[in-house]
């Protein structure tokens, strides 16, 4: 029996010990051996399934969502993302970089195109393809979804493939905005430490993305 026959590919979330991507499974097992107290599994989507906004990243970070089990939680990117969501009304409570804090998302869902942490933070194209059913199912499970913010051009292309659109649909780059199927897509630079430390992405630039979302959905 193949691994994919053991997994419900109609679900928006892969199983806790998903066997579908051999390289990612091997990496998971290394992390499990080194850090048995970490989550070490496919990071589930986080937020409001009835939300009108989705924020789509590419894959969990090893010491972020792979460690804590919640997207963008425990690494540098989460501080800017969640503070920005709070400022623009898509989150309440306090983000304390741990999954049992008081942070809650409002009208917003956060997910990743690839649910398991990849080595060097770089999933392979085959892994994006293998994990794509869960991305497709997450989109389908959000009946009120209107706007999708993609964090980085690789995430943008992965979303477009999930929508059966060409990867060239819509321009790349920060602030690019276009229609993709029934959704309005806005692309942003990723809120990574590299981008923020170098000034490629400033807090004001990032906040402007979500202010634009507010204009579109309110």
N, C-alpha and C positions, 0 to 999 in steps of 0.2 A: 504494500500500500504506500502511495506517495505521501509526502508530508502535507501537500495541499488538500488531500482527502481527509486529513485529520482536523482541518481548520474550517470554521464556518466563515466562508468568504462573503456571506450576506450581512455580516455584522459590521457596525462602524468601528469596532475595537477588536484587535487581534487578541488571542488568548495570552494569558500571563507568561507562559513559556513557549511562545510562538516558535515553530521549528522551520519556518519557510526559507530563511536566508542563511545558508551555512556559515558564511563569513561572520555575520552578525551574531549568530548563535555561539560561534567559537569565541568571539570577543566578549559576549555576555558571560560565558563560563570563566574566562580569565578574570573578569571583574568580580564575579561571584566568589572565586577562590581568594582573591586579594582583599575583597571588601564584602564579606557575607552579610553585613548589616545594611548595605545599600539596597535600593529597590531592584536594580539590575533586571529590567524587563521592558517590554513595550510601554512607553509612557502614554497613558490614556488622555483623550481630549479633556479639556477643563473649561467649564463655564455653563452657559445657558443654552440649552438645546432649542429654545424658542427664540433665540437672539436673532437680530437682523445683521449683526457683524460677525465675521470670522477673521481671525488673525492666523495666517498660515506660515509656519516656519518650515524648515527643511527636515531637520532631525534633532533628537535630543542630544544635549552635551553630556559627556561622560560624567562630569562632576556636578552637572545641573540636574536635569530631569531624570537621567539614568540613576542618579544617587537618591533623589527625593521622591520620584514617581509623579511629579507634577510639571507640566511644561514650563520652561523658563523660570524654574525655581531652584535657587542654590548657586547660580552662576551670575556673572556680571550683567548679562543681557536683561535679566529679570527686573533689576532695579529700575532701569529706564522704562522698560515696557509697562510694568505695572503702575509706576508713578504717573506715566502719561495717560494710561487708561483711567486712573482715578481723577486726574485733572479734567478729563473730557467726559466724565460721567459714565464710564463703562465698567467701573470697579468701585467697590466700597471696602471699608475695613483697612487693616494694616498689613502690608507685605513685609514679612520678616524672614524671607528666604527659606521657609520650611512649610510643608504641606498642611500642618495643623495650625497655621496662623489664622487671623480673622478675615483674610482677603476673600472677597466674593466678586464674581463677575456679573454684570448686569447688561442684558441685551447683547452679549458677546460670548463667543466661543474661541478658544485657542487650541490649535491642533498642529500636527506636523505631517508632512507628506510621507516621511519614513518614521516609524514609531520607535525603532530601536537605535541606540547609540552606535554610530559607526567608528571604526578606527580613524584617528586624525580628523574627526568631524566631517568626513567626506563619504557619503553613501555612493555606491556604484549605481550606474544607470539601471542595471538589472535589478538591484534592490528597490529602487524607486518603482519599477514596474511591478515587482512582486507584491509590494505593499500597497499598490494603487487601489485595489478594491476597497480597502478600509477608508481611504481618502474619499473615494466616490460615495461610499455608503454614509460617511459623515455628512457630506454635502446633502445627500438625499434625506437625511434624518433631521434636517433643519428647515421646517416648512416656511419660516418667515425670513430666511436669509436674503439679504439684498446686496450687501457690500462685502468684499473680501480684500483684506490688506495682506499682500504677500511680502514677506521679509527677505528680500534679495531676488536676483534674477533667476537663480536656479529654482527657488520656490515658485516663482511666477511660471516658469516653463513646466514645472511638475503639475501645477494646478491646471494649466491649459491642456496638458495631456489627459488629466483626469476628466476634463470636460470634452474630450475627443476633438480638441482644436489644435491647430498647428502651433508649435512652440514659438513661431514668429508673430503670433497674434499679439497686437499691442506692443508699444515701444518699451525697451528696457530702460532702466535708470530710475532714480529717485523722483517720485511725484508723477510718474507715468500713470495715466488713467484711461481706461477703455472698457467697453462692454465685452463680456465673455459669456455666451449663453444668456441665462436670465439674470446674471449678476453684473454689478459694476465692480471692477477690479482696480485697486490703487497699489502700485508697487512702491516699496520703500527700501532704502538701504537697510541692511540688517543692523539691529541695535547691539552689535558685538563690541567688546572692549577695543578691538582694533579700530573699528570705524569711529567710535566715540573719542578715543584717545588721540587719534590723528586729526580730528575735526571734520572728517568726511561727513559724519552725521552729528549734528548738534541737537540738544534737547528741543530747541525751538523748531528745527526742521522736522523732527519726529512728531512733535505736538501738532504741527500744521497738517500732517497727514490725517490725524484723528479729528481735528476740527473740520476738515473737509468731509470726513465720514458723517459727522453730525449734520452738515449741510445737506447731505444726500438723503439721510433717512428721517430727518425731523420735518 
